[in-house]
Amino acid sequence: MCPFCRLAAGGDDARNTQRDIVRRRAGALAFISPRWWPNNHGHVDGCDGVSTRQHNEPAGNQDTWHYHVHVFPRYIDDGLYAAKPYPDYVTADQRWPYADRLRAYFDDCRDS
C-alpha cells in the first residue's frame, strides 16, 4: 500500500502518523510532509508567499506513486529552488508542532 493510502486509511508508518494530518475531507487529505527543505520547515505558518509543486514519474522526481501537491511557504530570498534536490527527513517530534498549529488554524476558520 502506498504511504498516502495507508495514512488516509488510518495507518501510520515510519515516515508519517495520524497526528501529521491537519485536514481531512472527502477525496482530500492534508498533512505535514516528513521531508523538509532547509529554509521551509513544516511547509506552514506566516510567510511572504506560497509555491506549489507536483511531480510526475521518476524523471520528475516523483517518489510516492499517488497524485499529490506540495504547498511551500515562501520567504524573501529563501532559496527554495536552489536547495539540494531531496530534502531531509525529520522526526515526528519536529513535525508535530507545525501540524498542531495548522490544525488549530483550520479549526479556527471553521468556527468563524
Rosetta constraint file for C-alpha pairs under 8 A:
AtomPair CA 1 CA 5 HARMONIC 6.42 0.50
AtomPair CA 1 CA 6 HARMONIC 6.26 0.50
AtomPair CA 2 CA 6 HARMONIC 6.23 0.50
AtomPair CA 2 CA 64 HARMONIC 7.05 0.50
AtomPair CA 2 CA 65 HARMONIC 7.05 0.50
AtomPair CA 2 CA 66 HARMONIC 7.46 0.50
AtomPair CA 3 CA 7 HARMONIC 6.16 0.50
AtomPair CA 3 CA 13 HARMONIC 7.34 0.50
AtomPair CA 3 CA 64 HARMONIC 7.40 0.50
AtomPair CA 4 CA 8 HARMONIC 6.10 0.50
AtomPair CA 4 CA 64 HARMONIC 7.87 0.50
AtomPair CA 4 CA 66 HARMONIC 7.20 0.50
AtomPair CA 5 CA 9 HARMONIC 6.03 0.50
AtomPair CA 6 CA 10 HARMONIC 6.48 0.50
AtomPair CA 6 CA 11 HARMONIC 5.13 0.50
AtomPair CA 6 CA 12 HARMONIC 6.81 0.50
AtomPair CA 6 CA 13 HARMONIC 7.85 0.50
AtomPair CA 7 CA 11 HARMONIC 5.00 0.50
AtomPair CA 7 CA 12 HARMONIC 5.90 0.50
AtomPair CA 7 CA 13 HARMONIC 7.91 0.50
AtomPair CA 7 CA 16 HARMONIC 7.23 0.50
AtomPair CA 7 CA 17 HARMONIC 6.97 0.50
AtomPair CA 7 CA 18 HARMONIC 6.65 0.50
AtomPair CA 8 CA 29 HARMONIC 6.97 0.50
AtomPair CA 10 CA 18 HARMONIC 6.68 0.50
AtomPair CA 11 CA 17 HARMONIC 7.16 0.50
AtomPair CA 11 CA 18 HARMONIC 7.03 0.50
AtomPair CA 12 CA 16 HARMONIC 5.84 0.50
AtomPair CA 12 CA 17 HARMONIC 4.50 0.50
AtomPair CA 12 CA 18 HARMONIC 6.32 0.50
AtomPair CA 13 CA 17 HARMONIC 6.48 0.50
AtomPair CA 15 CA 34 HARMONIC 5.96 0.50
AtomPair CA 15 CA 92 HARMONIC 7.98 0.50
AtomPair CA 16 CA 20 HARMONIC 6.36 0.50
AtomPair CA 16 CA 33 HARMONIC 7.88 0.50
AtomPair CA 16 CA 34 HARMONIC 6.50 0.50
AtomPair CA 16 CA 92 HARMONIC 7.46 0.50
AtomPair CA 17 CA 21 HARMONIC 7.56 0.50
AtomPair CA 17 CA 92 HARMONIC 7.83 0.50
AtomPair CA 19 CA 96 HARMONIC 6.92 0.50
AtomPair CA 19 CA 99 HARMONIC 7.25 0.50
AtomPair CA 20 CA 31 HARMONIC 5.23 0.50
AtomPair CA 20 CA 32 HARMONIC 5.27 0.50
AtomPair CA 20 CA 33 HARMONIC 7.88 0.50
AtomPair CA 20 CA 92 HARMONIC 7.95 0.50
AtomPair CA 20 CA 95 HARMONIC 7.13 0.50
AtomPair CA 20 CA 96 HARMONIC 6.36 0.50
AtomPair CA 20 CA 99 HARMONIC 5.61 0.50
AtomPair CA 21 CA 29 HARMONIC 7.26 0.50
AtomPair CA 21 CA 30 HARMONIC 5.88 0.50
AtomPair CA 21 CA 31 HARMONIC 4.08 0.50
AtomPair CA 21 CA 32 HARMONIC 6.56 0.50
AtomPair CA 21 CA 99 HARMONIC 6.93 0.50
AtomPair CA 21 CA 103 HARMONIC 7.91 0.50
AtomPair CA 22 CA 29 HARMONIC 7.98 0.50
AtomPair CA 22 CA 30 HARMONIC 5.65 0.50
AtomPair CA 22 CA 31 HARMONIC 5.21 0.50
AtomPair CA 22 CA 32 HARMONIC 7.26 0.50
AtomPair CA 22 CA 99 HARMONIC 5.88 0.50
AtomPair CA 22 CA 100 HARMONIC 7.42 0.50
AtomPair CA 22 CA 102 HARMONIC 6.23 0.50
AtomPair CA 22 CA 103 HARMONIC 4.59 0.50
AtomPair CA 22 CA 106 HARMONIC 7.83 0.50
AtomPair CA 23 CA 29 HARMONIC 5.96 0.50
AtomPair CA 23 CA 30 HARMONIC 5.06 0.50
AtomPair CA 23 CA 31 HARMONIC 6.95 0.50
AtomPair CA 23 CA 103 HARMONIC 6.72 0.50
AtomPair CA 23 CA 106 HARMONIC 7.45 0.50
AtomPair CA 24 CA 28 HARMONIC 6.10 0.50
AtomPair CA 24 CA 29 HARMONIC 4.65 0.50
AtomPair CA 24 CA 30 HARMONIC 6.37 0.50
AtomPair CA 25 CA 29 HARMONIC 6.29 0.50
AtomPair CA 31 CA 99 HARMONIC 7.30 0.50
AtomPair CA 32 CA 42 HARMONIC 6.19 0.50
AtomPair CA 32 CA 43 HARMONIC 6.99 0.50
AtomPair CA 32 CA 95 HARMONIC 6.71 0.50
AtomPair CA 32 CA 98 HARMONIC 7.45 0.50
AtomPair CA 32 CA 99 HARMONIC 5.98 0.50
AtomPair CA 33 CA 42 HARMONIC 6.76 0.50
AtomPair CA 33 CA 43 HARMONIC 7.32 0.50
AtomPair CA 33 CA 95 HARMONIC 7.90 0.50
AtomPair CA 34 CA 89 HARMONIC 5.48 0.50
AtomPair CA 34 CA 90 HARMONIC 5.72 0.50
AtomPair CA 34 CA 91 HARMONIC 7.35 0.50
AtomPair CA 34 CA 92 HARMONIC 7.76 0.50
AtomPair CA 34 CA 95 HARMONIC 7.22 0.50
AtomPair CA 35 CA 87 HARMONIC 5.50 0.50
AtomPair CA 35 CA 88 HARMONIC 5.23 0.50
AtomPair CA 35 CA 89 HARMONIC 4.28 0.50
AtomPair CA 35 CA 90 HARMONIC 6.04 0.50
AtomPair CA 36 CA 40 HARMONIC 6.53 0.50
AtomPair CA 36 CA 41 HARMONIC 5.41 0.50
AtomPair CA 36 CA 42 HARMONIC 6.38 0.50
AtomPair CA 36 CA 43 HARMONIC 7.52 0.50
AtomPair CA 36 CA 87 HARMONIC 5.25 0.50
AtomPair CA 36 CA 88 HARMONIC 5.64 0.50
AtomPair CA 36 CA 89 HARMONIC 6.41 0.50
AtomPair CA 36 CA 90 HARMONIC 6.89 0.50
AtomPair CA 37 CA 41 HARMONIC 6.34 0.50
AtomPair CA 37 CA 80 HARMONIC 7.14 0.50
AtomPair CA 37 CA 83 HARMONIC 7.13 0.50
AtomPair CA 37 CA 86 HARMONIC 7.86 0.50
AtomPair CA 37 CA 87 HARMONIC 4.78 0.50
AtomPair CA 37 CA 88 HARMONIC 6.80 0.50
AtomPair CA 38 CA 83 HARMONIC 7.29 0.50
AtomPair CA 38 CA 87 HARMONIC 7.13 0.50
AtomPair CA 38 CA 88 HARMONIC 7.94 0.50
AtomPair CA 39 CA 78 HARMONIC 6.01 0.50
AtomPair CA 39 CA 79 HARMONIC 7.48 0.50
AtomPair CA 39 CA 80 HARMONIC 6.95 0.50
AtomPair CA 40 CA 72 HARMONIC 6.92 0.50
AtomPair CA 40 CA 73 HARMONIC 6.42 0.50
AtomPair CA 40 CA 74 HARMONIC 7.22 0.50
AtomPair CA 40 CA 78 HARMONIC 7.75 0.50
AtomPair CA 40 CA 80 HARMONIC 7.42 0.50
AtomPair CA 42 CA 95 HARMONIC 6.33 0.50
AtomPair CA 42 CA 98 HARMONIC 5.81 0.50
AtomPair CA 42 CA 99 HARMONIC 7.80 0.50
AtomPair CA 43 CA 71 HARMONIC 6.48 0.50
AtomPair CA 43 CA 72 HARMONIC 4.93 0.50
AtomPair CA 43 CA 73 HARMONIC 5.59 0.50
AtomPair CA 44 CA 72 HARMONIC 7.14 0.50
AtomPair CA 44 CA 73 HARMONIC 5.90 0.50
AtomPair CA 44 CA 98 HARMONIC 6.77 0.50
AtomPair CA 44 CA 102 HARMONIC 6.97 0.50
AtomPair CA 45 CA 73 HARMONIC 7.33 0.50
AtomPair CA 45 CA 98 HARMONIC 7.72 0.50
AtomPair CA 45 CA 101 HARMONIC 7.91 0.50
AtomPair CA 45 CA 102 HARMONIC 7.27 0.50
AtomPair CA 46 CA 73 HARMONIC 7.87 0.50
AtomPair CA 47 CA 73 HARMONIC 5.63 0.50
AtomPair CA 47 CA 74 HARMONIC 5.85 0.50
AtomPair CA 47 CA 75 HARMONIC 5.83 0.50
AtomPair CA 48 CA 73 HARMONIC 7.37 0.50
AtomPair CA 48 CA 74 HARMONIC 5.69 0.50
AtomPair CA 48 CA 75 HARMONIC 5.03 0.50
AtomPair CA 48 CA 76 HARMONIC 6.70 0.50
AtomPair CA 49 CA 73 HARMONIC 6.04 0.50
AtomPair CA 49 CA 74 HARMONIC 4.77 0.50
AtomPair CA 49 CA 75 HARMONIC 6.51 0.50
AtomPair CA 50 CA 71 HARMONIC 6.88 0.50
AtomPair CA 50 CA 72 HARMONIC 5.61 0.50
AtomPair CA 50 CA 73 HARMONIC 4.73 0.50
AtomPair CA 50 CA 74 HARMONIC 5.11 0.50
AtomPair CA 51 CA 71 HARMONIC 5.92 0.50
AtomPair CA 51 CA 72 HARMONIC 5.17 0.50
AtomPair CA 51 CA 73 HARMONIC 6.61 0.50
AtomPair CA 51 CA 74 HARMONIC 6.65 0.50
AtomPair CA 52 CA 69 HARMONIC 6.62 0.50
AtomPair CA 52 CA 70 HARMONIC 5.41 0.50
AtomPair CA 52 CA 71 HARMONIC 4.56 0.50
AtomPair CA 52 CA 72 HARMONIC 6.07 0.50
AtomPair CA 53 CA 69 HARMONIC 5.69 0.50
AtomPair CA 53 CA 70 HARMONIC 5.06 0.50
AtomPair CA 53 CA 71 HARMONIC 6.71 0.50
AtomPair CA 54 CA 67 HARMONIC 7.94 0.50
AtomPair CA 54 CA 68 HARMONIC 6.40 0.50
AtomPair CA 54 CA 69 HARMONIC 4.79 0.50
AtomPair CA 54 CA 70 HARMONIC 6.34 0.50
AtomPair CA 55 CA 60 HARMONIC 5.24 0.50
AtomPair CA 55 CA 61 HARMONIC 5.99 0.50
AtomPair CA 55 CA 62 HARMONIC 4.91 0.50
AtomPair CA 55 CA 68 HARMONIC 7.96 0.50
AtomPair CA 55 CA 69 HARMONIC 7.82 0.50
AtomPair CA 56 CA 60 HARMONIC 5.04 0.50
AtomPair CA 56 CA 61 HARMONIC 6.90 0.50
AtomPair CA 56 CA 62 HARMONIC 5.23 0.50
AtomPair CA 57 CA 61 HARMONIC 6.59 0.50
AtomPair CA 57 CA 62 HARMONIC 5.18 0.50
AtomPair CA 57 CA 63 HARMONIC 7.81 0.50
AtomPair CA 57 CA 65 HARMONIC 7.95 0.50
AtomPair CA 58 CA 62 HARMONIC 5.31 0.50
AtomPair CA 58 CA 63 HARMONIC 6.95 0.50
AtomPair CA 74 CA 78 HARMONIC 6.76 0.50
AtomPair CA 74 CA 80 HARMONIC 7.78 0.50
AtomPair CA 79 CA 83 HARMONIC 6.35 0.50
AtomPair CA 83 CA 87 HARMONIC 7.97 0.50
AtomPair CA 90 CA 94 HARMONIC 6.35 0.50
AtomPair CA 90 CA 95 HARMONIC 7.07 0.50
AtomPair CA 91 CA 95 HARMONIC 6.48 0.50
AtomPair CA 92 CA 96 HARMONIC 5.95 0.50
AtomPair CA 93 CA 97 HARMONIC 7.48 0.50
AtomPair CA 94 CA 98 HARMONIC 7.90 0.50
AtomPair CA 95 CA 99 HARMONIC 6.30 0.50
AtomPair CA 96 CA 100 HARMONIC 5.88 0.50
AtomPair CA 97 CA 101 HARMONIC 6.22 0.50
AtomPair CA 98 CA 102 HARMONIC 6.16 0.50
AtomPair CA 99 CA 103 HARMONIC 5.96 0.50
AtomPair CA 100 CA 104 HARMONIC 6.11 0.50
AtomPair CA 101 CA 105 HARMONIC 6.18 0.50
AtomPair CA 102 CA 106 HARMONIC 6.36 0.50
AtomPair CA 103 CA 107 HARMONIC 6.19 0.50
AtomPair CA 104 CA 108 HARMONIC 6.10 0.50
AtomPair CA 105 CA 109 HARMONIC 6.30 0.50
AtomPair CA 106 CA 110 HARMONIC 6.24 0.50
AtomPair CA 107 CA 111 HARMONIC 6.31 0.50
AtomPair CA 108 CA 112 HARMONIC 6.27 0.50
